[in-house]
Amino acid sequence: MADDDKKIPEHYGMNVSSLRRSATGFVLDREDLAGDPVVQFEDWFRHACETVPMDPNAVSISTVDDQNRPSSRTVLLKYFDEDGFVFFTNYDSKKAIHINANPNVALLFFWSDAARQVKIRGKAERIPATETLKYFMSRPRGSQIGAWVSAQSSVITSRSLLENKFQEMKQKFSNKEIPLPSFWGGYRVIPEEIEFWQGRRNRLHDRFQYSRQEDGSWTIERLSP
């Protein structure tokens, strides 16, 4: 039976309100926090790397289009430092088009096992091509070829087009160093606010928000759960 011929039930959906657990995560007090949120993030990220079974660097990034409609997707954080948080993408992708028109973005890390979230708001900007090249050359060869193959976010008629294009590019670059595509590179999210969310029992979570001041310093405030 073709997909179009599959009968859709008159009423469908699920009530998932009973799926709940009481988070019994760590206590997070003001005196536990580093003065710099990136230092605090590094502490939490190291813990996630030790406890999250897959992709502790997975992060949701939200952008808005030219009609202010939000869009979210998951990317992989590749590195971070005092300047911000870096990920890579196709410069013709929807997220890149959104960022070029409106650089305000939001990032969300969610580490379920530790009942922790980190929410980041800031502006995204392209990193220098030299920085992108350094990362690109560290990627597995298949991933390098994949960057050439996919016109990210564009409509395609079948997967076979991707597979054929991959084989074509694999042959083209056989026994050669794969060059950096001009349409592919990195963005750095420069944070303006970073919130650390620690799940606690009875939904009385611990939340602390760092806000960047004009002089570059950070203020820290506790938020109600």
C-alpha positions as CSV (number, residue, x, y, z in Angstrom):
1,M,0.0,0.0,0.0
2,A,1.4,3.4,-0.9
3,D,1.8,6.0,1.8
4,D,-0.9,8.1,0.3
5,D,-3.3,5.2,0.6
6,K,-2.7,4.6,4.3
7,K,-5.8,5.4,6.2
8,I,-5.5,8.2,8.8
9,P,-7.7,7.6,11.9
10,E,-10.4,10.1,12.5
11,H,-8.9,10.9,15.9
12,Y,-5.3,10.5,16.7
13,G,-2.7,11.7,19.2
14,M,-1.5,10.9,22.7
15,N,-2.0,12.2,26.2
16,V,1.5,12.2,27.7
17,S,0.7,14.2,30.8
18,S,1.5,11.1,33.0
19,L,5.1,11.1,31.8
20,R,6.9,12.8,34.6
21,R,9.7,12.5,37.0
22,S,10.8,14.5,40.0
23,A,14.2,15.8,39.3
24,T,16.6,15.1,42.3
25,G,19.6,16.8,40.8
26,F,22.4,18.6,42.5
27,V,22.0,21.6,44.7
28,L,23.1,24.9,43.0
29,D,23.8,27.8,45.3
30,R,25.1,31.2,44.5
31,E,28.4,30.5,46.3
32,D,28.9,27.5,44.0
33,L,29.1,29.7,40.9
34,A,32.2,31.0,39.1
35,G,32.3,34.7,38.4
36,D,32.7,34.1,34.7
37,P,29.8,32.1,33.1
38,V,32.2,30.4,30.5
39,V,34.2,29.0,33.4
40,Q,31.0,27.8,35.0
41,F,29.9,26.3,31.6
42,E,33.2,24.4,31.3
43,D,32.7,22.8,34.7
44,W,29.2,21.6,33.7
45,F,30.3,20.6,30.3
46,R,33.1,18.4,31.7
47,H,30.6,16.7,33.9
48,A,28.3,16.2,30.9
49,C,31.2,14.6,28.9
50,E,31.6,12.1,31.8
51,T,27.9,11.3,32.2
52,V,26.0,11.8,29.0
53,P,26.2,8.6,26.8
54,M,26.0,10.3,23.4
55,D,26.7,13.8,22.1
56,P,27.1,16.0,25.2
57,N,27.9,18.8,22.8
58,A,24.5,18.6,21.1
59,V,22.9,22.0,21.3
60,S,19.6,23.4,20.0
61,I,20.0,26.7,18.2
62,S,17.0,29.0,17.6
63,T,16.8,31.7,14.9
64,V,14.1,33.8,13.4
65,D,13.3,34.4,9.7
66,D,12.4,37.7,8.0
67,Q,8.8,37.3,9.3
68,N,10.0,36.8,12.9
69,R,8.9,33.1,12.8
70,P,11.2,31.1,15.1
71,S,13.0,27.9,13.9
72,S,15.0,25.5,16.1
73,R,17.4,22.7,15.2
74,T,20.2,20.8,16.8
75,V,23.9,21.3,15.9
76,L,27.1,20.2,17.5
77,L,29.2,22.6,19.5
78,K,32.8,22.2,18.3
79,Y,34.6,24.5,20.8
80,F,34.2,27.3,23.1
81,D,36.3,29.9,24.9
82,E,36.0,33.3,26.5
83,D,34.9,34.7,23.1
84,G,31.9,32.4,22.6
85,F,30.5,29.1,21.4
86,V,31.4,27.9,17.9
87,F,29.5,25.6,15.5
88,F,29.8,24.9,11.7
89,T,27.2,24.9,8.9
90,N,26.5,25.5,5.3
91,Y,26.4,29.3,4.7
92,D,23.3,28.7,2.4
93,S,21.4,26.8,5.0
94,K,18.2,28.3,6.6
95,K,19.9,28.9,9.9
96,A,22.7,30.8,8.1
97,I,20.3,32.9,6.1
98,H,18.4,33.7,9.3
99,I,21.6,34.7,11.1
100,N,22.8,36.9,8.3
101,A,19.5,38.8,8.5
102,N,19.2,38.8,12.3
103,P,22.2,37.7,14.3
104,N,20.2,37.3,17.5
105,V,20.1,33.6,18.5
106,A,19.4,31.3,21.4
107,L,21.3,28.1,22.4
108,L,20.0,25.4,24.6
109,F,22.0,22.5,26.1
110,F,19.9,19.9,27.9
111,W,21.6,17.1,29.9
112,S,18.7,15.0,31.2
113,D,20.7,12.6,33.4
114,A,22.0,15.5,35.5
115,A,18.7,17.4,35.2
116,R,20.6,20.4,33.9
117,Q,20.1,23.0,31.2
118,V,22.2,25.8,30.0
119,K,20.4,28.6,28.1
120,I,22.4,31.1,26.1
121,R,21.3,34.3,24.3
122,G,23.6,36.3,22.1
123,K,24.7,37.3,18.7
124,A,26.2,35.0,16.1
125,E,28.9,36.1,13.7
126,R,31.1,34.3,11.2
127,I,34.5,33.2,12.3
128,P,37.6,33.9,10.2
129,A,38.2,31.6,7.2
130,T,41.6,30.6,8.7
131,E,39.8,29.3,11.8
132,T,37.2,27.4,9.7
133,L,40.0,25.9,7.6
134,K,41.8,24.6,10.7
135,Y,38.7,22.8,11.9
136,F,37.8,21.6,8.4
137,M,41.1,19.9,8.0
138,S,40.6,18.0,11.2
139,R,37.3,16.4,10.0
140,P,37.1,12.9,8.8
141,R,37.5,12.7,5.0
142,G,33.9,11.5,4.5
143,S,32.6,14.5,6.4
144,Q,34.8,16.8,4.3
145,I,33.2,15.3,1.2
146,G,29.8,15.6,2.7
147,A,30.2,19.3,3.1
148,W,30.6,19.6,-0.7
149,V,27.7,17.3,-1.4
150,S,24.8,18.8,0.5
151,A,23.1,22.0,-0.5
152,Q,21.8,22.1,3.1
153,S,18.0,22.9,3.6
154,S,17.3,22.8,-0.2
155,V,14.6,20.4,-1.5
156,I,15.7,17.2,-3.2
157,T,13.7,14.5,-4.9
158,S,15.5,11.4,-3.5
159,R,18.4,10.2,-1.4
160,S,20.0,8.6,-4.4
161,L,20.9,12.1,-5.6
162,L,23.0,12.6,-2.5
163,E,24.6,9.1,-2.7
164,N,25.5,9.7,-6.4
165,K,26.9,13.1,-5.7
166,F,29.0,11.7,-2.9
167,Q,30.5,9.1,-5.1
168,E,31.2,11.8,-7.8
169,M,32.9,14.1,-5.3
170,K,34.8,11.1,-3.8
171,Q,36.2,10.3,-7.2
172,K,36.9,14.0,-8.0
173,F,39.0,14.3,-4.8
174,S,40.6,10.9,-5.0
175,N,44.2,11.0,-3.8
176,K,43.9,14.8,-3.2
177,E,43.5,17.1,-0.3
178,I,39.9,18.1,-0.1
179,P,39.6,21.9,-0.3
180,L,37.4,24.0,2.0
181,P,34.1,24.9,0.3
182,S,33.6,28.6,0.1
183,F,30.0,28.1,1.2
184,W,30.8,26.3,4.5
185,G,32.1,27.6,7.7
186,G,31.8,28.5,11.4
187,Y,29.7,30.8,13.5
188,R,30.6,32.0,17.0
189,V,27.8,32.9,19.3
190,I,28.9,35.7,21.6
191,P,26.9,35.4,24.8
192,E,24.9,38.3,26.3
193,E,23.0,36.1,28.8
194,I,23.8,32.6,30.1
195,E,21.4,30.8,32.5
196,F,22.3,27.7,34.5
197,W,19.2,25.6,35.3
198,Q,19.5,22.8,37.9
199,G,16.4,20.5,38.3
200,R,15.2,20.0,41.8
201,R,12.5,18.2,43.6
202,N,8.9,19.4,43.4
203,R,9.7,21.6,40.4
204,L,11.5,24.1,42.7
205,H,14.5,24.3,40.4
206,D,17.6,26.4,40.9
207,R,18.2,29.0,38.2
208,F,20.9,31.6,37.9
209,Q,21.3,34.0,35.1
210,Y,24.5,35.8,34.1
211,S,24.0,39.1,32.2
212,R,26.8,40.8,30.5
213,Q,27.3,44.5,31.4
214,E,28.6,47.3,29.1
215,D,32.1,47.1,30.7
216,G,32.3,43.3,30.0
217,S,31.6,42.2,33.5
218,W,28.8,39.8,34.5
219,T,26.0,40.2,37.0
220,I,24.4,37.1,38.5
221,E,20.8,36.8,39.6
222,R,18.7,34.0,40.9
223,L,15.5,33.4,38.9
224,S,12.3,31.9,40.2
225,P,11.6,28.4,38.8
